[in-house]
């Protein structure tokens, strides 16, 4: 781009000065006056040593910022459409500058107050994270596991994790002791939560079906006729089978031939209610008896064979079921008070940070705007709306529990709680979706 700009300026300069040969006369250093003027008009290249942000003794240079942005782009390039790379770079740059300012202010304040962290405190935080995540898919088992996904590398992540523990300690010393939960408000929220759980638990449960399917897609250049021939051949292998023989053969063919992501589970789509699938699929699935195989079904995505693995009739929960659901889902007063205190801590933390910024003469950074996202693709046929079940805690019953606030300049470390939103370009969904 810069080379093209230089050429354009040179051409325009020649056209402008062609009527006045004197302007092309050599100058003392042997160069051309027009060339000097053109060179002066070009913007100077940005220096990697240029200081972009200064907070106390902490400085962020352009070179540091550009290097971090490049690493984030490299990690997420598969998720960012090529025409949005520049938008993503701007977003990440804004985000990292903002987080640098916040973190530097908090660390400076901790240093002023003589707050430090020990290796034992870091280890305790690691154990807390591991304990909280236990049982979840991909749950970490060590600090290295926690830091493994950090885009800047483990050593950088290790330093930032320790900084986050230090910032937590600052928050616990300066903010948490001042938080008092209004007991009347606590009781009011508790009553509302129990009421919401009760109403949800009493709600009639609609008819559902659990089904598996094999899909031969027609959105990848394959004609409907060719897809039909392929699905007919698969159907012929399944027709006449029953019970375990049918389910085993179906799962094997789904894993080998299906064009839906559910192939990894042998075609299993889980449970779904009326209206959660495209109409043709919905009608065929609910018409099947448990254990029955459908004829080939055509939808906008291609041709399917459906196997109904379980039929779940509609029902109204009994009083005993409602009572059990409420008992399982409702929080204790102590749990609710802890959540409310954590939420209040988050709010007070933001006020505390704003006060630090004002005291240091640092302007409040604007939250970065995420890069534009491509139009969302249809969701998978296996993607279903959230179902409200008696065993599922409603949002009001279990507010998001916030840990003491942590701030980090790189958005990938999971333990850090207070961080600017990351750029998440829209994830491409499989084609088998209800529109």
MIMAR-475068 format. One line per 10 residues: number of its first residue (from 1); for each residue x, y, z of C-alpha. Coordinates in pm, 1 decimal, always signed. Each point is the difference from the previous one (the first is absolute). Last residue first. Layout:
% residues N
NUM = X:Y:Z; ... .
This chain:
% residues 435
435 = -3485.9:-2195.4:+1002.2; +35.9:-345.5:+153.2; +352.2:-105.6:-40.7; +205.2:-261.8:-176.8; +258.5:+229.3:-149.1; +264.6:-32.5:+265.5; +71.5:+320.9:+188.9; +283.4:+239.3:-82.3; +95.4:+188.4:+311.1; -67.2:+371.1:-20.3 .
425 = +313.4:+202.3:+69.7; +75.1:+5.8:+364.6; +191.6:+311.4:+96.5; +57.0:-21.8:+370.5; -201.7:+192.0:+254.8; +212.5:+200.3:+240.9; +116.4:-184.2:+304.7; -96.9:-23.1:+364.1; -6.3:-370.9:+87.8; +342.9:-142.8:-61.0 .
415 = -2.7:-375.5:+48.7; -49.0:-79.4:-372.7; +320.0:+149.7:-140.1; -73.1:+85.6:-364.8; -69.4:+372.3:+10.8; +351.0:+134.8:+40.1; +38.8:+314.0:+205.5; -134.1:-151.9:+318.6; -232.7:+129.7:+268.1; -128.9:-194.5:+298.1 .
405 = -308.6:+76.1:+202.8; -85.9:-218.6:+293.8; -202.1:-289.9:-141.0; -337.0:+62.2:-158.1; -283.9:-245.3:+35.0; -239.0:+30.7:-289.0; -346.7:+0.1:+147.8; -141.7:-341.6:+90.3; -368.5:+10.9:+75.1; -76.4:+283.6:-233.1 .
395 = +160.9:-181.0:-289.1; -213.0:-305.8:+46.8; +152.8:-313.5:+151.0; -61.0:-304.4:-215.7; -142.1:-308.9:+163.9; -358.5:+110.7:-52.7; +75.3:+44.5:-369.7; -5.7:+320.9:-201.9; +137.6:-77.5:-343.9; +257.6:+222.3:-163.9 .
385 = -62.3:+15.1:-372.7; +139.8:-288.9:-204.0; +303.7:-33.3:-221.9; -8.8:-348.3:-150.0; -124.3:+125.1:-334.1; +304.8:+220.0:+1.8; -36.0:+376.2:+1.5; -36.9:+204.4:-314.1; +296.4:+223.3:-85.1; +38.3:+335.2:+169.3 .
375 = +79.1:+292.5:-226.4; +365.4:+89.7:+32.8; +114.4:+186.2:+308.4; +117.6:+354.4:+31.6; +297.3:+39.5:+229.9; -78.3:+58.9:+365.4; -10.6:+355.5:+130.9; +251.3:+67.5:+273.5; -117.6:+135.3:+334.2; +115.4:+359.6:+16.0 .
365 = +292.0:+57.7:+231.7; -79.2:+219.9:+301.4; +251.0:+282.0:-16.2; +300.1:-21.0:+228.4; +62.6:+297.7:+227.0; +140.8:-224.2:+272.5; -275.7:+80.4:+250.9; -265.6:-23.4:-271.7; +119.1:-340.2:-109.0; +21.1:-125.5:+356.0 .
355 = -356.2:+117.4:+67.1; -124.7:-179.4:-310.1; +166.1:-318.3:+124.9; -174.4:+29.5:+335.9; -338.0:+58.9:-167.5; +53.8:-307.3:-216.9; +98.2:-199.8:+308.3; -310.9:+119.7:+180.7; -218.0:-150.7:-273.0; +186.0:-329.6:-2.7 .
345 = -8.6:-18.1:+379.6; -377.5:+52.4:-5.4; -30.2:-305.3:-225.0; +223.0:-199.5:+233.7; -206.1:+103.0:+301.0; -321.7:-100.0:-174.9; +148.3:-337.9:-82.9; +117.0:-54.8:+358.6; -340.3:+101.5:+137.0; -164.2:-249.1:-235.5 .
335 = +221.7:-280.9:+122.8; -61.8:+89.8:+365.4; -376.5:+17.5:-57.2; +13.8:-348.6:-143.6; -55.2:-41.7:-369.7; -313.9:-156.5:-150.4; +54.0:-266.7:-259.9; -14.6:-337.9:+171.2; -275.5:+88.1:+247.6; -204.2:+166.4:-273.4 .
325 = +30.7:-303.5:-227.1; -96.7:-239.1:+280.1; -308.9:+202.6:+90.3; -106.7:+12.9:-363.7; +47.4:-374.1:-38.4; -203.4:-65.4:+316.7; -277.6:+230.0:-117.7; -14.1:-194.7:-325.4; +142.1:+137.5:-324.3; -243.7:+22.7:-294.3 .
315 = +89.4:-230.4:-284.6; +68.0:-12.4:-373.9; +129.7:-332.4:-121.9; +372.7:-74.2:-43.3; +74.3:-231.3:-292.1; +350.6:-148.6:-18.9; +235.6:-127.0:-271.9; -190.7:+127.9:-302.1; +224.8:-78.4:-300.3; -7.9:+252.5:-283.5 .
305 = +135.3:-37.0:-354.0; +70.4:+334.5:-160.3; +30.1:+155.9:-346.4; +133.9:+349.8:-66.6; +21.3:+334.0:+176.2; -333.9:+150.8:-104.6; -167.9:-316.5:+124.6; -71.1:-340.8:-157.3; -86.1:-301.5:+214.9; +103.9:-356.7:-87.0 .
295 = -239.4:-250.2:+164.8; +15.5:+7.5:+377.5; +136.5:-262.9:+237.3; -185.5:-105.9:+314.7; +146.0:-53.4:+348.6; -269.6:+207.6:+168.2; -285.9:+53.9:-243.1; +53.9:+256.5:-271.7; -238.5:+287.4:-80.1; +197.4:+240.2:+222.0 .
285 = +314.8:-39.3:-212.1; -177.8:+32.4:-335.6; -185.8:+320.2:+89.7; +305.3:+166.1:+152.6; +224.4:-86.4:-294.8; -245.0:+146.5:-249.6; -60.1:+307.8:+218.2; +365.4:+93.6:+69.9; +92.8:-94.0:+355.1; -83.1:+163.2:+331.4 .
275 = -369.2:+34.6:-75.9; -117.7:-291.0:+211.9; +241.5:-102.0:+272.6; +355.4:-130.7:-3.2; +202.9:-271.2:+172.5; +350.0:-92.0:-116.4; +110.2:+30.0:-361.6; +180.7:-336.0:-17.4; +151.0:-64.0:-344.0; +257.4:-252.2:+124.7 .
265 = +136.7:+256.5:+240.2; +273.9:+123.9:-234.6; -261.1:-5.9:-278.5; -180.6:+278.2:+189.7; +216.5:+243.5:-198.1; -236.5:-68.7:-294.2; +115.4:-132.4:-340.0; -68.4:-361.8:+91.2; +193.9:-280.4:-173.4; +248.0:-172.8:+232.0 .
255 = -113.2:+104.5:+346.3; -363.9:-22.9:-105.5; +55.4:-346.4:-152.3; +146.5:-131.8:+327.4; -274.2:+159.4:+211.0; -272.3:-152.9:-220.6; +161.8:-344.7:+13.9; +12.8:+11.9:+379.0; -356.5:+133.9:+33.1; -141.8:-260.6:-240.5 .
245 = +173.9:-298.7:+159.8; -92.5:+132.6:+342.3; -369.7:-6.0:-78.8; -112.0:-78.3:-352.1; +136.1:-45.4:-351.3; -240.7:-35.9:-293.1; +111.6:+314.7:-176.4; +347.1:+109.7:+108.4; +211.9:-94.5:-301.9; -278.2:+108.7:-238.9 .
235 = -10.1:+339.6:+172.5; +368.4:+51.6:-79.8; -62.2:-68.5:-370.9; -306.0:+226.4:+3.5; +208.8:+279.1:+159.2; +254.0:-24.1:-281.7; -262.6:-2.8:-276.8; -174.2:+296.9:+163.3; +327.5:+196.8:+20.4; +57.8:-59.9:-370.9 .
225 = -350.4:+122.3:-85.3; +27.9:+301.9:+229.0; +317.0:+102.6:-180.0; +333.6:+14.5:+181.0; +170.7:+340.1:-17.6; +65.1:+35.6:+373.1; -348.0:+110.1:+105.1; -162.5:-335.2:-79.2; +88.9:-176.2:+322.3; -40.5:-370.8:+71.9 .
215 = -114.7:-5.3:+360.4; -22.0:-294.6:+238.7; -219.1:+52.2:+302.8; -35.9:-76.5:+369.1; -305.1:+73.0:+210.2; -124.3:+86.9:+344.8; -359.9:+111.8:-2.1; -188.6:+253.4:+202.6; -357.2:+71.9:+106.9; -29.1:+315.5:+206.3 .
205 = +64.5:+25.3:+375.8; -273.0:+189.8:+179.8; +136.0:+288.0:+211.3; -2.3:-72.5:+373.5; +382.1:-1.2:+25.0; +16.0:+335.8:-176.2; -246.4:+154.7:+240.2; +182.2:-142.5:+302.4; +339.4:+119.4:-119.4; -136.4:+350.2:-54.2 .
195 = -156.6:+8.7:+347.0; +322.2:-122.8:+162.9; +193.9:+274.4:-178.6; -249.2:+270.8:+94.2; +10.5:-100.0:+367.2; +381.1:+0.9:+1.0; +7.7:+339.7:-168.3; -223.7:+149.0:+267.4; +194.8:-162.8:+283.2; +326.4:+143.3:-129.6 .
185 = -155.4:+341.4:-55.9; -106.2:+4.1:+364.2; +347.5:-111.4:+106.7; +175.9:+279.5:-190.1; +341.0:-145.5:-81.4; +300.9:+188.9:+133.6; +313.6:+52.0:-208.5; +271.2:+211.4:+167.6; +220.9:-297.3:+90.6; +0.2:-106.7:-368.7 .
175 = +141.4:+324.1:-140.5; +351.1:+84.5:+119.0; +139.9:-324.9:+136.2; -181.8:-253.6:-216.3; +43.9:+222.2:-305.6; +373.8:+33.2:+59.9; +26.2:-376.6:+49.5; -181.0:-56.3:-326.5; +248.3:+233.1:-168.3; +285.9:-211.8:+135.3 .
165 = -162.5:-321.2:-121.8; -41.6:+161.5:-343.0; +366.5:+97.5:-2.8; +94.6:-362.9:+68.2; -211.8:-107.6:-294.9; +160.2:+269.8:-213.3; +347.5:-127.9:+74.5; -98.8:-361.1:-75.9; -173.7:+107.5:-319.9; +315.7:+166.6:-126.3 .
155 = +191.6:-319.3:+73.2; -271.3:-219.3:-148.5; -28.0:+168.5:-338.3; -159.5:+321.2:-127.2; -315.4:-168.7:-129.6; -86.0:-151.6:+341.5; -154.5:-342.2:-65.4; +239.9:-197.4:+221.5; -24.6:+228.7:+303.2; -255.7:-201.7:+194.6 .
145 = +158.0:-330.1:-103.4; +341.1:+124.9:+112.3; -154.0:+100.3:+333.0; -113.3:-359.0:+48.8; -295.7:-234.5:-45.3; -207.3:+214.0:-234.3; -357.6:-103.9:-89.9; -27.3:-97.4:-365.7; -368.3:-84.8:+30.9; -125.9:+94.9:+349.5 .
135 = +31.1:-242.6:+289.1; +229.1:+221.0:+202.7; -12.0:+363.3:-110.2; -49.1:+145.1:+349.4; +262.4:-229.1:+154.7; +257.1:+82.7:-268.0; -64.0:+372.4:+40.4; +32.2:-17.4:+379.4; +315.5:-209.1:-25.7; +158.5:+260.1:-227.4 .
125 = -97.6:+277.2:+241.7; +163.1:-190.6:+286.4; +317.8:-43.2:-206.4; +16.5:+375.0:-60.5; -46.9:+62.7:+371.8; +276.0:-250.0:+84.8; +235.0:+164.2:-248.2; -46.8:+321.9:+193.0; -182.4:+313.6:-101.0; +84.7:+362.5:+73.7 .
115 = -188.6:+304.0:+128.0; +217.3:+287.6:+120.1; -277.1:+256.5:-40.5; +193.0:+188.4:-265.3; +76.3:-327.7:-180.3; -370.5:-92.4:-9.4; -80.3:+342.1:-146.1; +262.2:-41.2:-269.4; -140.1:-345.5:-83.7; -350.7:+142.7:-29.6 .
105 = +103.7:+290.3:-220.4; +209.9:-224.5:-224.7; -287.8:-246.9:-39.8; -249.8:+262.7:-106.0; +233.7:+174.7:-243.5; +121.0:-324.1:-159.6; -357.7:-124.7:-31.0; -101.7:+301.0:-206.3; +305.8:-22.6:-222.6; -64.9:-372.6:-52.3 .
95 = -363.4:+55.3:-95.5; +66.8:+282.7:-239.8; +273.3:-200.8:-175.5; -220.5:-309.8:-10.9; -281.5:+194.2:-165.4; +225.1:+170.5:-250.3; +156.6:-333.6:-99.3; -344.7:-158.8:-28.7; -120.6:+271.3:-234.9; +311.0:-46.7:-215.9 .
85 = -58.6:-377.5:-12.6; -366.2:+38.2:-95.3; +28.9:-69.3:-376.4; +181.9:-325.8:+74.2; -286.3:-127.8:+219.8; +122.7:-50.2:+358.5; -46.3:-337.9:+169.0; +298.2:-175.7:-159.7; +212.2:+306.2:+73.0; -61.8:-27.1:+373.9 .
75 = +342.3:-102.9:+131.6; +188.7:+192.6:-269.5; -212.3:+310.3:+54.5; +67.6:-12.8:+373.7; +373.3:-38.2:-60.2; +6.6:+292.2:-244.7; -186.4:+218.2:+250.8; +261.1:-81.4:+265.2; +289.1:+90.5:-230.8; -169.8:+323.0:-109.2 .
65 = -54.7:+101.5:+362.1; +358.6:-68.2:+105.4; +139.8:+184.4:-303.3; -236.2:+291.4:+53.7; +129.6:+42.4:+350.6; -188.7:-42.8:+326.2; +160.3:+166.9:+300.0; -13.1:-67.6:+371.7; +182.4:+242.7:+229.6; -318.9:+180.5:+96.9 .
55 = -251.3:-79.1:-271.2; +124.8:+79.3:-348.6; -175.9:-107.1:-319.0; +102.2:+18.6:-365.5; +376.6:+37.0:+31.2; +164.1:-10.0:-344.5; +287.9:-248.9:+9.5; -143.6:-204.7:-288.5; +30.3:+318.7:-209.5; -285.7:+78.4:-234.6 .
45 = +117.8:+73.5:-353.0; +11.1:+372.2:-78.7; -296.3:+115.0:-204.5; +91.7:+96.6:-358.5; -19.6:+372.1:-87.7; +366.4:+59.4:+82.3; +101.0:-265.5:-251.0; -203.4:+170.7:-273.4; +152.3:+337.1:+78.0; +348.5:-144.9:-10.9 .
35 = -75.6:-176.0:-329.3; -118.5:+328.1:-148.0; +314.3:+176.4:+114.9; +222.8:-263.6:-164.5; +301.5:-123.2:+186.0; +365.7:+106.2:-29.0; +39.9:+118.3:+358.0; +10.8:+368.0:-106.6; -308.4:-13.0:-217.2; -42.8:-121.0:-356.7 .
25 = -249.4:+191.9:-216.4; -344.5:-157.3:-44.3; -183.1:+309.2:+123.8; +169.7:+205.0:-267.3; -165.2:-207.2:-273.5; -341.2:+157.8:+67.4; -277.2:-128.5:-223.0; +76.3:-365.7:+79.8; -17.2:+64.7:+374.4; -358.7:-107.2:+56.1 .
15 = +8.6:-300.7:-228.8; +328.0:-119.8:+144.0; -128.9:+35.1:+354.9; -318.4:-190.9:-77.9; +205.9:-286.9:-133.5; +231.9:-3.7:+299.6; -291.0:+13.9:+244.9; -165.0:-299.9:-165.9; +323.8:-197.8:+3.5; +54.5:+73.2:+366.7 .
5 = -357.8:-103.7:+82.8; +47.5:-329.0:-183.9; +314.7:-69.1:+198.3; -180.7:+79.9:+326.0; -278.1:-242.8:-89.1 .
